[in-house]
């Protein structure tokens, strides 16, 4: 598609979800200093653990 893209995939527990959402704003600010109008998106994932 000719677009420059990157993915930062950080494993986390559901308890850290609010921090991860806030982290997207930090990354947005850091990247915007280098690239014009970056799009940083938080994508919620399901619980990666199964409890018995």
mmCIF entry with sequence, helices, sheets and N, C-alpha, C, O atoms, coordinates in Angstrom:
data_MODEL
# 
_entry.id   MODEL 
# 
_entity.id                         1 
_entity.type                       polymer 
_entity.pdbx_number_of_molecules   1 
# 
_entity_poly.entity_id                      1 
_entity_poly.type                           'polypeptide(L)' 
_entity_poly.nstd_linkage                   no 
_entity_poly.nstd_monomer                   no 
_entity_poly.pdbx_seq_one_letter_code       
;(UNK)(UNK)(UNK)(UNK)(UNK)(UNK)(UNK)(UNK)(UNK)(UNK)(UNK)(UNK)(UNK)(UNK)(UNK)(UNK)
(UNK)(UNK)(UNK)(UNK)(UNK)(UNK)(UNK)(UNK)(UNK)(UNK)(UNK)(UNK)(UNK)(UNK)(UNK)(UNK)
(UNK)(UNK)(UNK)(UNK)(UNK)(UNK)(UNK)(UNK)(UNK)(UNK)(UNK)(UNK)(UNK)(UNK)(UNK)(UNK)
(UNK)(UNK)(UNK)(UNK)
;
_entity_poly.pdbx_seq_one_letter_code_can   XXXXXXXXXXXXXXXXXXXXXXXXXXXXXXXXXXXXXXXXXXXXXXXXXXXX 
_entity_poly.pdbx_strand_id                 A 
# 
loop_
_entity_poly_seq.entity_id 
_entity_poly_seq.num 
_entity_poly_seq.mon_id 
_entity_poly_seq.hetero 
1 1  UNK n 
1 2  UNK n 
1 3  UNK n 
1 4  UNK n 
1 5  UNK n 
1 6  UNK n 
1 7  UNK n 
1 8  UNK n 
1 9  UNK n 
1 10 UNK n 
1 11 UNK n 
1 12 UNK n 
1 13 UNK n 
1 14 UNK n 
1 15 UNK n 
1 16 UNK n 
1 17 UNK n 
1 18 UNK n 
1 19 UNK n 
1 20 UNK n 
1 21 UNK n 
1 22 UNK n 
1 23 UNK n 
1 24 UNK n 
1 25 UNK n 
1 26 UNK n 
1 27 UNK n 
1 28 UNK n 
1 29 UNK n 
1 30 UNK n 
1 31 UNK n 
1 32 UNK n 
1 33 UNK n 
1 34 UNK n 
1 35 UNK n 
1 36 UNK n 
1 37 UNK n 
1 38 UNK n 
1 39 UNK n 
1 40 UNK n 
1 41 UNK n 
1 42 UNK n 
1 43 UNK n 
1 44 UNK n 
1 45 UNK n 
1 46 UNK n 
1 47 UNK n 
1 48 UNK n 
1 49 UNK n 
1 50 UNK n 
1 51 UNK n 
1 52 UNK n 
# 
_struct_asym.id          A 
_struct_asym.entity_id   1 
# 
loop_
_struct_conf.conf_type_id 
_struct_conf.id 
_struct_conf.pdbx_PDB_helix_id 
_struct_conf.beg_label_comp_id 
_struct_conf.beg_label_asym_id 
_struct_conf.beg_label_seq_id 
_struct_conf.pdbx_beg_PDB_ins_code 
_struct_conf.end_label_comp_id 
_struct_conf.end_label_asym_id 
_struct_conf.end_label_seq_id 
_struct_conf.pdbx_end_PDB_ins_code 
_struct_conf.beg_auth_comp_id 
_struct_conf.beg_auth_asym_id 
_struct_conf.beg_auth_seq_id 
_struct_conf.end_auth_comp_id 
_struct_conf.end_auth_asym_id 
_struct_conf.end_auth_seq_id 
_struct_conf.pdbx_PDB_helix_class 
_struct_conf.details 
_struct_conf.pdbx_PDB_helix_length 
HELX_P HELX_P1 AA1 UNK A 14 ? UNK A 16 ? UNK A 14 UNK A 16 5 ? 3  
HELX_P HELX_P2 AA2 UNK A 17 ? UNK A 32 ? UNK A 17 UNK A 32 1 ? 16 
# 
_struct_conf_type.id          HELX_P 
_struct_conf_type.criteria    ? 
_struct_conf_type.reference   ? 
# 
loop_
_atom_site.group_PDB 
_atom_site.id 
_atom_site.type_symbol 
_atom_site.label_atom_id 
_atom_site.label_alt_id 
_atom_site.label_comp_id 
_atom_site.label_asym_id 
_atom_site.label_entity_id 
_atom_site.label_seq_id 
_atom_site.pdbx_PDB_ins_code 
_atom_site.Cartn_x 
_atom_site.Cartn_y 
_atom_site.Cartn_z 
_atom_site.occupancy 
_atom_site.B_iso_or_equiv 
_atom_site.pdbx_formal_charge 
_atom_site.auth_seq_id 
_atom_site.auth_comp_id 
_atom_site.auth_asym_id 
_atom_site.auth_atom_id 
_atom_site.pdbx_PDB_model_num 
ATOM 1   N N  . UNK A 1 1  ? 0.813   -1.182  0.000  1.00 0.00 ? 1  UNK A N  1 
ATOM 2   C CA . UNK A 1 1  ? 0.000   0.000   0.000  1.00 0.00 ? 1  UNK A CA 1 
ATOM 3   C C  . UNK A 1 1  ? 0.864   1.255   0.000  1.00 0.00 ? 1  UNK A C  1 
ATOM 4   O O  . UNK A 1 1  ? 0.334   2.356   -0.154 1.00 0.00 ? 1  UNK A O  1 
ATOM 5   N N  . UNK A 1 2  ? 2.166   1.124   0.167  1.00 0.00 ? 2  UNK A N  1 
ATOM 6   C CA . UNK A 1 2  ? 3.048   2.269   0.122  1.00 0.00 ? 2  UNK A CA 1 
ATOM 7   C C  . UNK A 1 2  ? 3.044   3.137   1.368  1.00 0.00 ? 2  UNK A C  1 
ATOM 8   O O  . UNK A 1 2  ? 3.523   4.270   1.323  1.00 0.00 ? 2  UNK A O  1 
ATOM 9   N N  . UNK A 1 3  ? 2.519   2.639   2.475  1.00 0.00 ? 3  UNK A N  1 
ATOM 10  C CA . UNK A 1 3  ? 2.470   3.424   3.704  1.00 0.00 ? 3  UNK A CA 1 
ATOM 11  C C  . UNK A 1 3  ? 3.544   2.941   4.673  1.00 0.00 ? 3  UNK A C  1 
ATOM 12  O O  . UNK A 1 3  ? 3.793   1.742   4.798  1.00 0.00 ? 3  UNK A O  1 
ATOM 13  N N  . UNK A 1 4  ? 4.173   3.891   5.354  1.00 0.00 ? 4  UNK A N  1 
ATOM 14  C CA . UNK A 1 4  ? 5.128   3.532   6.392  1.00 0.00 ? 4  UNK A CA 1 
ATOM 15  C C  . UNK A 1 4  ? 4.357   3.260   7.666  1.00 0.00 ? 4  UNK A C  1 
ATOM 16  O O  . UNK A 1 4  ? 3.590   4.108   8.120  1.00 0.00 ? 4  UNK A O  1 
ATOM 17  N N  . UNK A 1 5  ? 4.552   2.086   8.249  1.00 0.00 ? 5  UNK A N  1 
ATOM 18  C CA . UNK A 1 5  ? 3.815   1.716   9.449  1.00 0.00 ? 5  UNK A CA 1 
ATOM 19  C C  . UNK A 1 5  ? 4.741   1.016   10.430 1.00 0.00 ? 5  UNK A C  1 
ATOM 20  O O  . UNK A 1 5  ? 5.779   0.472   10.052 1.00 0.00 ? 5  UNK A O  1 
ATOM 21  N N  . UNK A 1 6  ? 4.347   1.042   11.693 1.00 0.00 ? 6  UNK A N  1 
ATOM 22  C CA . UNK A 1 6  ? 5.070   0.319   12.737 1.00 0.00 ? 6  UNK A CA 1 
ATOM 23  C C  . UNK A 1 6  ? 4.062   -0.191  13.745 1.00 0.00 ? 6  UNK A C  1 
ATOM 24  O O  . UNK A 1 6  ? 2.968   0.357   13.876 1.00 0.00 ? 6  UNK A O  1 
ATOM 25  N N  . UNK A 1 7  ? 4.435   -1.244  14.457 1.00 0.00 ? 7  UNK A N  1 
ATOM 26  C CA . UNK A 1 7  ? 3.571   -1.800  15.483 1.00 0.00 ? 7  UNK A CA 1 
ATOM 27  C C  . UNK A 1 7  ? 4.404   -2.018  16.741 1.00 0.00 ? 7  UNK A C  1 
ATOM 28  O O  . UNK A 1 7  ? 5.433   -2.692  16.704 1.00 0.00 ? 7  UNK A O  1 
ATOM 29  N N  . UNK A 1 8  ? 3.955   -1.448  17.848 1.00 0.00 ? 8  UNK A N  1 
ATOM 30  C CA . UNK A 1 8  ? 4.593   -1.707  19.135 1.00 0.00 ? 8  UNK A CA 1 
ATOM 31  C C  . UNK A 1 8  ? 3.650   -2.623  19.892 1.00 0.00 ? 8  UNK A C  1 
ATOM 32  O O  . UNK A 1 8  ? 2.565   -2.212  20.304 1.00 0.00 ? 8  UNK A O  1 
ATOM 33  N N  . UNK A 1 9  ? 4.061   -3.846  20.068 1.00 0.00 ? 9  UNK A N  1 
ATOM 34  C CA . UNK A 1 9  ? 3.218   -4.837  20.740 1.00 0.00 ? 9  UNK A CA 1 
ATOM 35  C C  . UNK A 1 9  ? 3.837   -5.156  22.088 1.00 0.00 ? 9  UNK A C  1 
ATOM 36  O O  . UNK A 1 9  ? 4.878   -5.808  22.171 1.00 0.00 ? 9  UNK A O  1 
ATOM 37  N N  . UNK A 1 10 ? 3.189   -4.691  23.134 1.00 0.00 ? 10 UNK A N  1 
ATOM 38  C CA . UNK A 1 10 ? 3.699   -4.897  24.484 1.00 0.00 ? 10 UNK A CA 1 
ATOM 39  C C  . UNK A 1 10 ? 2.709   -5.763  25.240 1.00 0.00 ? 10 UNK A C  1 
ATOM 40  O O  . UNK A 1 10 ? 1.549   -5.387  25.411 1.00 0.00 ? 10 UNK A O  1 
ATOM 41  N N  . UNK A 1 11 ? 3.162   -6.916  25.688 1.00 0.00 ? 11 UNK A N  1 
ATOM 42  C CA . UNK A 1 11 ? 2.293   -7.789  26.455 1.00 0.00 ? 11 UNK A CA 1 
ATOM 43  C C  . UNK A 1 11 ? 1.948   -7.147  27.783 1.00 0.00 ? 11 UNK A C  1 
ATOM 44  O O  . UNK A 1 11 ? 2.807   -6.534  28.418 1.00 0.00 ? 11 UNK A O  1 
ATOM 45  N N  . UNK A 1 12 ? 0.717   -7.279  28.206 1.00 0.00 ? 12 UNK A N  1 
ATOM 46  C CA . UNK A 1 12 ? 0.303   -6.662  29.459 1.00 0.00 ? 12 UNK A CA 1 
ATOM 47  C C  . UNK A 1 12 ? -0.899  -7.385  30.040 1.00 0.00 ? 12 UNK A C  1 
ATOM 48  O O  . UNK A 1 12 ? -1.631  -8.088  29.343 1.00 0.00 ? 12 UNK A O  1 
ATOM 49  N N  . UNK A 1 13 ? -1.077  -7.191  31.329 1.00 0.00 ? 13 UNK A N  1 
ATOM 50  C CA . UNK A 1 13 ? -2.259  -7.701  32.010 1.00 0.00 ? 13 UNK A CA 1 
ATOM 51  C C  . UNK A 1 13 ? -3.389  -6.701  31.835 1.00 0.00 ? 13 UNK A C  1 
ATOM 52  O O  . UNK A 1 13 ? -3.138  -5.529  31.555 1.00 0.00 ? 13 UNK A O  1 
ATOM 53  N N  . UNK A 1 14 ? -4.605  -7.135  31.992 1.00 0.00 ? 14 UNK A N  1 
ATOM 54  C CA . UNK A 1 14 ? -5.753  -6.240  31.849 1.00 0.00 ? 14 UNK A CA 1 
ATOM 55  C C  . UNK A 1 14 ? -5.722  -5.094  32.852 1.00 0.00 ? 14 UNK A C  1 
ATOM 56  O O  . UNK A 1 14 ? -6.284  -4.030  32.592 1.00 0.00 ? 14 UNK A O  1 
ATOM 57  N N  . UNK A 1 15 ? -5.071  -5.297  33.990 1.00 0.00 ? 15 UNK A N  1 
ATOM 58  C CA . UNK A 1 15 ? -4.980  -4.238  34.990 1.00 0.00 ? 15 UNK A CA 1 
ATOM 59  C C  . UNK A 1 15 ? -4.180  -3.037  34.479 1.00 0.00 ? 15 UNK A C  1 
ATOM 60  O O  . UNK A 1 15 ? -4.343  -1.928  34.987 1.00 0.00 ? 15 UNK A O  1 
ATOM 61  N N  . UNK A 1 16 ? -3.329  -3.243  33.495 1.00 0.00 ? 16 UNK A N  1 
ATOM 62  C CA . UNK A 1 16 ? -2.490  -2.179  32.971 1.00 0.00 ? 16 UNK A CA 1 
ATOM 63  C C  . UNK A 1 16 ? -3.124  -1.465  31.778 1.00 0.00 ? 16 UNK A C  1 
ATOM 64  O O  . UNK A 1 16 ? -2.483  -0.628  31.143 1.00 0.00 ? 16 UNK A O  1 
ATOM 65  N N  . UNK A 1 17 ? -4.363  -1.787  31.475 1.00 0.00 ? 17 UNK A N  1 
ATOM 66  C CA . UNK A 1 17 ? -5.023  -1.266  30.279 1.00 0.00 ? 17 UNK A CA 1 
ATOM 67  C C  . UNK A 1 17 ? -5.088  0.257   30.257 1.00 0.00 ? 17 UNK A C  1 
ATOM 68  O O  . UNK A 1 17 ? -4.828  0.863   29.217 1.00 0.00 ? 17 UNK A O  1 
ATOM 69  N N  . UNK A 1 18 ? -5.428  0.889   31.376 1.00 0.00 ? 18 UNK A N  1 
ATOM 70  C CA . UNK A 1 18 ? -5.530  2.348   31.404 1.00 0.00 ? 18 UNK A CA 1 
ATOM 71  C C  . UNK A 1 18 ? -4.174  2.997   31.127 1.00 0.00 ? 18 UNK A C  1 
ATOM 72  O O  . UNK A 1 18 ? -4.099  4.012   30.434 1.00 0.00 ? 18 UNK A O  1 
ATOM 73  N N  . UNK A 1 19 ? -3.122  2.422   31.660 1.00 0.00 ? 19 UNK A N  1 
ATOM 74  C CA . UNK A 1 19 ? -1.787  2.949   31.398 1.00 0.00 ? 19 UNK A CA 1 
ATOM 75  C C  . UNK A 1 19 ? -1.397  2.809   29.937 1.00 0.00 ? 19 UNK A C  1 
ATOM 76  O O  . UNK A 1 19 ? -0.743  3.688   29.376 1.00 0.00 ? 19 UNK A O  1 
ATOM 77  N N  . UNK A 1 20 ? -1.796  1.715   29.329 1.00 0.00 ? 20 UNK A N  1 
ATOM 78  C CA . UNK A 1 20 ? -1.472  1.500   27.917 1.00 0.00 ? 20 UNK A CA 1 
ATOM 79  C C  . UNK A 1 20 ? -2.223  2.501   27.042 1.00 0.00 ? 20 UNK A C  1 
ATOM 80  O O  . UNK A 1 20 ? -1.675  2.994   26.056 1.00 0.00 ? 20 UNK A O  1 
ATOM 81  N N  . UNK A 1 21 ? -3.470  2.802   27.394 1.00 0.00 ? 21 UNK A N  1 
ATOM 82  C CA . UNK A 1 21 ? -4.227  3.808   26.648 1.00 0.00 ? 21 UNK A CA 1 
ATOM 83  C C  . UNK A 1 21 ? -3.542  5.165   26.755 1.00 0.00 ? 21 UNK A C  1 
ATOM 84  O O  . UNK A 1 21 ? -3.433  5.890   25.765 1.00 0.00 ? 21 UNK A O  1 
ATOM 85  N N  . UNK A 1 22 ? -3.083  5.508   27.948 1.00 0.00 ? 22 UNK A N  1 
ATOM 86  C CA . UNK A 1 22 ? -2.397  6.781   28.158 1.00 0.00 ? 22 UNK A CA 1 
ATOM 87  C C  . UNK A 1 22 ? -1.062  6.814   27.422 1.00 0.00 ? 22 UNK A C  1 
ATOM 88  O O  . UNK A 1 22 ? -0.647  7.869   26.944 1.00 0.00 ? 22 UNK A O  1 
ATOM 89  N N  . UNK A 1 23 ? -0.393  5.679   27.327 1.00 0.00 ? 23 UNK A N  1 
ATOM 90  C CA . UNK A 1 23 ? 0.898   5.583   26.661 1.00 0.00 ? 23 UNK A CA 1 
ATOM 91  C C  . UNK A 1 23 ? 0.809   5.954   25.179 1.00 0.00 ? 23 UNK A C  1 
ATOM 92  O O  . UNK A 1 23 ? 1.776   6.460   24.611 1.00 0.00 ? 23 UNK A O  1 
ATOM 93  N N  . UNK A 1 24 ? -0.340  5.708   24.551 1.00 0.00 ? 24 UNK A N  1 
ATOM 94  C CA . UNK A 1 24 ? -0.484  6.072   23.137 1.00 0.00 ? 24 UNK A CA 1 
ATOM 95  C C  . UNK A 1 24 ? -0.308  7.576   22.946 1.00 0.00 ? 24 UNK A C  1 
ATOM 96  O O  . UNK A 1 24 ? 0.239   8.003   21.929 1.00 0.00 ? 24 UNK A O  1 
ATOM 97  N N  . UNK A 1 25 ? -0.758  8.382   23.898 1.00 0.00 ? 25 UNK A N  1 
ATOM 98  C CA . UNK A 1 25 ? -0.579  9.832   23.814 1.00 0.00 ? 25 UNK A CA 1 
ATOM 99  C C  . UNK A 1 25 ? 0.886   10.217  23.900 1.00 0.00 ? 25 UNK A C  1 
ATOM 100 O O  . UNK A 1 25 ? 1.333   11.127  23.202 1.00 0.00 ? 25 UNK A O  1 
ATOM 101 N N  . UNK A 1 26 ? 1.640   9.528   24.758 1.00 0.00 ? 26 UNK A N  1 
ATOM 102 C CA . UNK A 1 26 ? 3.075   9.796   24.892 1.00 0.00 ? 26 UNK A CA 1 
ATOM 103 C C  . UNK A 1 26 ? 3.790   9.454   23.596 1.00 0.00 ? 26 UNK A C  1 
ATOM 104 O O  . UNK A 1 26 ? 4.612   10.231  23.111 1.00 0.00 ? 26 UNK A O  1 
ATOM 105 N N  . UNK A 1 27 ? 3.477   8.290   23.033 1.00 0.00 ? 27 UNK A N  1 
ATOM 106 C CA . UNK A 1 27 ? 4.107   7.876   21.775 1.00 0.00 ? 27 UNK A CA 1 
ATOM 107 C C  . UNK A 1 27 ? 3.732   8.843   20.655 1.00 0.00 ? 27 UNK A C  1 
ATOM 108 O O  . UNK A 1 27 ? 4.573   9.186   19.824 1.00 0.00 ? 27 UNK A O  1 
ATOM 109 N N  . UNK A 1 28 ? 2.480   9.284   20.629 1.00 0.00 ? 28 UNK A N  1 
ATOM 110 C CA . UNK A 1 28 ? 2.018   10.236  19.611 1.00 0.00 ? 28 UNK A CA 1 
ATOM 111 C C  . UNK A 1 28 ? 2.868   11.506  19.649 1.00 0.00 ? 28 UNK A C  1 
ATOM 112 O O  . UNK A 1 28 ? 3.291   11.999  18.604 1.00 0.00 ? 28 UNK A O  1 
ATOM 113 N N  . UNK A 1 29 ? 3.119   12.038  20.850 1.00 0.00 ? 29 UNK A N  1 
ATOM 114 C CA . UNK A 1 29 ? 3.918   13.254  20.983 1.00 0.00 ? 29 UNK A CA 1 
ATOM 115 C C  . UNK A 1 29 ? 5.361   13.031  20.545 1.00 0.00 ? 29 UNK A C  1 
ATOM 116 O O  . UNK A 1 29 ? 5.938   13.878  19.864 1.00 0.00 ? 29 UNK A O  1 
ATOM 117 N N  . UNK A 1 30 ? 5.950   11.894  20.931 1.00 0.00 ? 30 UNK A N  1 
ATOM 118 C CA . UNK A 1 30 ? 7.336   11.619  20.565 1.00 0.00 ? 30 UNK A CA 1 
ATOM 119 C C  . UNK A 1 30 ? 7.508   11.458  19.054 1.00 0.00 ? 30 UNK A C  1 
ATOM 120 O O  . UNK A 1 30 ? 8.461   11.974  18.470 1.00 0.00 ? 30 UNK A O  1 
ATOM 121 N N  . UNK A 1 31 ? 6.584   10.745  18.438 1.00 0.00 ? 31 UNK A N  1 
ATOM 122 C CA . UNK A 1 31 ? 6.687   10.484  17.003 1.00 0.00 ? 31 UNK A CA 1 
ATOM 123 C C  . UNK A 1 31 ? 6.381   11.741  16.200 1.00 0.00 ? 31 UNK A C  1 
ATOM 124 O O  . UNK A 1 31 ? 6.957   11.944  15.131 1.00 0.00 ? 31 UNK A O  1 
ATOM 125 N N  . UNK A 1 32 ? 5.481   12.587  16.701 1.00 0.00 ? 32 UNK A N  1 
ATOM 126 C CA . UNK A 1 32 ? 5.100   13.781  15.950 1.00 0.00 ? 32 UNK A CA 1 
ATOM 127 C C  . UNK A 1 32 ? 6.258   14.757  15.807 1.00 0.00 ? 32 UNK A C  1 
ATOM 128 O O  . UNK A 1 32 ? 6.229   15.621  14.930 1.00 0.00 ? 32 UNK A O  1 
ATOM 129 N N  . UNK A 1 33 ? 7.288   14.634  16.661 1.00 0.00 ? 33 UNK A N  1 
ATOM 130 C CA . UNK A 1 33 ? 8.471   15.471  16.517 1.00 0.00 ? 33 UNK A CA 1 
ATOM 131 C C  . UNK A 1 33 ? 9.291   15.057  15.311 1.00 0.00 ? 33 UNK A C  1 
ATOM 132 O O  . UNK A 1 33 ? 10.063  15.860  14.786 1.00 0.00 ? 33 UNK A O  1 
ATOM 133 N N  . UNK A 1 34 ? 9.138   13.812  14.860 1.00 0.00 ? 34 UNK A N  1 
ATOM 134 C CA . UNK A 1 34 ? 9.925   13.286  13.749 1.00 0.00 ? 34 UNK A CA 1 
ATOM 135 C C  . UNK A 1 34 ? 9.105   13.228  12.461 1.00 0.00 ? 34 UNK A C  1 
ATOM 136 O O  . UNK A 1 34 ? 9.611   13.548  11.386 1.00 0.00 ? 34 UNK A O  1 
ATOM 137 N N  . UNK A 1 35 ? 7.853   12.823  12.569 1.00 0.00 ? 35 UNK A N  1 
ATOM 138 C CA . UNK A 1 35 ? 6.991   12.611  11.402 1.00 0.00 ? 35 UNK A CA 1 
ATOM 139 C C  . UNK A 1 35 ? 5.759   13.505  11.536 1.00 0.00 ? 35 UNK A C  1 
ATOM 140 O O  . UNK A 1 35 ? 5.227   13.670  12.634 1.00 0.00 ? 35 UNK A O  1 
ATOM 141 N N  . UNK A 1 36 ? 5.318   14.068  10.451 1.00 0.00 ? 36 UNK A N  1 
ATOM 142 C CA . UNK A 1 36 ? 4.114   14.907  10.480 1.00 0.00 ? 36 UNK A CA 1 
ATOM 143 C C  . UNK A 1 36 ? 2.858   14.063  10.611 1.00 0.00 ? 36 UNK A C  1 
ATOM 144 O O  . UNK A 1 36 ? 2.688   13.077  9.895  1.00 0.00 ? 36 UNK A O  1 
ATOM 145 N N  . UNK A 1 37 ? 1.983   14.449  11.521 1.00 0.00 ? 37 UNK A N  1 
ATOM 146 C CA . UNK A 1 37 ? 0.667   13.852  11.716 1.00 0.00 ? 37 UNK A CA 1 
ATOM 147 C C  . UNK A 1 37 ? 0.674   12.323  11.809 1.00 0.00 ? 37 UNK A C  1 
ATOM 148 O O  . UNK A 1 37 ? 0.059   11.655  10.978 1.00 0.00 ? 37 UNK A O  1 
ATOM 149 N N  . UNK A 1 38 ? 1.359   11.761  12.809 1.00 0.00 ? 38 UNK A N  1 
ATOM 150 C CA . UNK A 1 38 ? 1.290   10.298  12.953 1.00 0.00 ? 38 UNK A CA 1 
ATOM 151 C C  . UNK A 1 38 ? -0.045  9.879   13.537 1.00 0.00 ? 38 UNK A C  1 
ATOM 152 O O  . UNK A 1 38 ? -0.723  10.671  14.192 1.00 0.00 ? 38 UNK A O  1 
ATOM 153 N N  . UNK A 1 39 ? -0.416  8.649   13.303 1.00 0.00 ? 39 UNK A N  1 
ATOM 154 C CA . UNK A 1 39 ? -1.634  8.105   13.888 1.00 0.00 ? 39 UNK A CA 1 
ATOM 155 C C  . UNK A 1 39 ? -1.234  6.972   14.823 1.00 0.00 ? 39 UNK A C  1 
ATOM 156 O O  . UNK A 1 39 ? -0.794  5.912   14.378 1.00 0.00 ? 39 UNK A O  1 
ATOM 157 N N  . UNK A 1 40 ? -1.391  7.205   16.112 1.00 0.00 ? 40 UNK A N  1 
ATOM 158 C CA . UNK A 1 40 ? -1.081  6.197   17.120 1.00 0.00 ? 40 UNK A CA 1 
ATOM 159 C C  . UNK A 1 40 ? -2.405  5.717   17.693 1.00 0.00 ? 40 UNK A C  1 
ATOM 160 O O  . UNK A 1 40 ? -3.216  6.520   18.154 1.00 0.00 ? 40 UNK A O  1 
ATOM 161 N N  . UNK A 1 41 ? -2.621  4.417   17.665 1.00 0.00 ? 41 UNK A N  1 
ATOM 162 C CA . UNK A 1 41 ? -3.911  3.850   18.058 1.00 0.00 ? 41 UNK A CA 1 
ATOM 163 C C  . UNK A 1 41 ? -3.719  2.773   19.116 1.00 0.00 ? 41 UNK A C  1 
ATOM 164 O O  . UNK A 1 41 ? -2.826  1.933   19.004 1.00 0.00 ? 41 UNK A O  1 
ATOM 165 N N  . UNK A 1 42 ? -4.556  2.804   20.136 1.00 0.00 ? 42 UNK A N  1 
ATOM 166 C CA . UNK A 1 42 ? -4.589  1.736   21.135 1.00 0.00 ? 42 UNK A CA 1 
ATOM 167 C C  . UNK A 1 42 ? -5.625  0.712   20.687 1.00 0.00 ? 42 UNK A C  1 
ATOM 168 O O  . UNK A 1 42 ? -6.761  1.068   20.375 1.00 0.00 ? 42 UNK A O  1 
ATOM 169 N N  . UNK A 1 43 ? -5.236  -0.545  20.655 1.00 0.00 ? 43 UNK A N  1 
ATOM 170 C CA . UNK A 1 43 ? -6.158  -1.614  20.278 1.00 0.00 ? 43 UNK A CA 1 
ATOM 171 C C  . UNK A 1 43 ? -6.310  -2.538  21.484 1.00 0.00 ? 43 UNK A C  1 
ATOM 172 O O  . UNK A 1 43 ? -5.354  -3.185  21.910 1.00 0.00 ? 43 UNK A O  1 
ATOM 173 N N  . UNK A 1 44 ? -7.513  -2.588  22.020 1.00 0.00 ? 44 UNK A N  1 
ATOM 174 C CA . UNK A 1 44 ? -7.782  -3.421  23.191 1.00 0.00 ? 44 UNK A CA 1 
ATOM 175 C C  . UNK A 1 44 ? -7.734  -4.889  22.805 1.00 0.00 ? 44 UNK A C  1 
ATOM 176 O O  . UNK A 1 44 ? -8.263  -5.289  21.768 1.00 0.00 ? 44 UNK A O  1 
ATOM 177 N N  . UNK A 1 45 ? -7.093  -5.689  23.651 1.00 0.00 ? 45 UNK A N  1 
ATOM 178 C CA . UNK A 1 45 ? -7.030  -7.127  23.414 1.00 0.00 ? 45 UNK A CA 1 
ATOM 179 C C  . UNK A 1 45 ? -7.817  -7.853  24.490 1.00 0.00 ? 45 UNK A C  1 
ATOM 180 O O  . UNK A 1 45 ? -8.101  -7.302  25.554 1.00 0.00 ? 45 UNK A O  1 
ATOM 181 N N  . UNK A 1 46 ? -8.158  -9.078  24.202 1.00 0.00 ? 46 UNK A N  1 
ATOM 182 C CA . UNK A 1 46 ? -8.862  -9.891  25.192 1.00 0.00 ? 46 UNK A CA 1 
ATOM 183 C C  . UNK A 1 46 ? -7.866  -10.437 26.203 1.00 0.00 ? 46 UNK A C  1 
ATOM 184 O O  . UNK A 1 46 ? -6.654  -10.351 26.002 1.00 0.00 ? 46 UNK A O  1 
ATOM 185 N N  . UNK A 1 47 ? -8.372  -10.989 27.272 1.00 0.00 ? 47 UNK A N  1 
ATOM 186 C CA . UNK A 1 47 ? -7.520  -11.589 28.295 1.00 0.00 ? 47 UNK A CA 1 
ATOM 187 C C  . UNK A 1 47 ? -6.750  -12.746 27.681 1.00 0.00 ? 47 UNK A C  1 
ATOM 188 O O  . UNK A 1 47 ? -7.339  -13.648 27.085 1.00 0.00 ? 47 UNK A O  1 
ATOM 189 N N  . UNK A 1 48 ? -5.438  -12.716 27.828 1.00 0.00 ? 48 UNK A N  1 
ATOM 190 C CA . UNK A 1 48 ? -4.587  -13.753 27.233 1.00 0.00 ? 48 UNK A CA 1 
ATOM 191 C C  . UNK A 1 48 ? -4.416  -14.989 28.104 1.00 0.00 ? 48 UNK A C  1 
ATOM 192 O O  . UNK A 1 48 ? -3.719  -15.931 27.727 1.00 0.00 ? 48 UNK A O  1 
ATOM 193 N N  . UNK A 1 49 ? -5.055  -14.981 29.272 1.00 0.00 ? 49 UNK A N  1 
ATOM 194 C CA . UNK A 1 49 ? -4.907  -16.095 30.191 1.00 0.00 ? 49 UNK A CA 1 
ATOM 195 C C  . UNK A 1 49 ? -6.241  -16.799 30.389 1.00 0.00 ? 49 UNK A C  1 
ATOM 196 O O  . UNK A 1 49 ? -7.298  -16.168 30.397 1.00 0.00 ? 49 UNK A O  1 
ATOM 197 N N  . UNK A 1 50 ? -6.175  -18.106 30.549 1.00 0.00 ? 50 UNK A N  1 
ATOM 198 C CA . UNK A 1 50 ? -7.345  -18.906 30.881 1.00 0.00 ? 50 UNK A CA 1 
ATOM 199 C C  . UNK A 1 50 ? -7.186  -19.405 32.313 1.00 0.00 ? 50 UNK A C  1 
ATOM 200 O O  . UNK A 1 50 ? -6.154  -19.980 32.660 1.00 0.00 ? 50 UNK A O  1 
ATOM 201 N N  . UNK A 1 51 ? -8.191  -19.192 33.135 1.00 0.00 ? 51 UNK A N  1 
ATOM 202 C CA . UNK A 1 51 ? -8.133  -19.623 34.523 1.00 0.00 ? 51 UNK A CA 1 
ATOM 203 C C  . UNK A 1 51 ? -9.051  -20.815 34.720 1.00 0.00 ? 51 UNK A C  1 
ATOM 204 O O  . UNK A 1 51 ? -10.178 -20.841 34.226 1.00 0.00 ? 51 UNK A O  1 
ATOM 205 N N  . UNK A 1 52 ? -8.551  -21.795 35.445 1.00 0.00 ? 52 UNK A N  1 
ATOM 206 C CA . UNK A 1 52 ? -9.316  -23.016 35.688 1.00 0.00 ? 52 UNK A CA 1 
ATOM 207 C C  . UNK A 1 52 ? -9.739  -23.067 37.143 1.00 0.00 ? 52 UNK A C  1 
ATOM 208 O O  . UNK A 1 52 ? -10.397 -24.020 37.560 1.00 0.00 ? 52 UNK A O  1 
# 
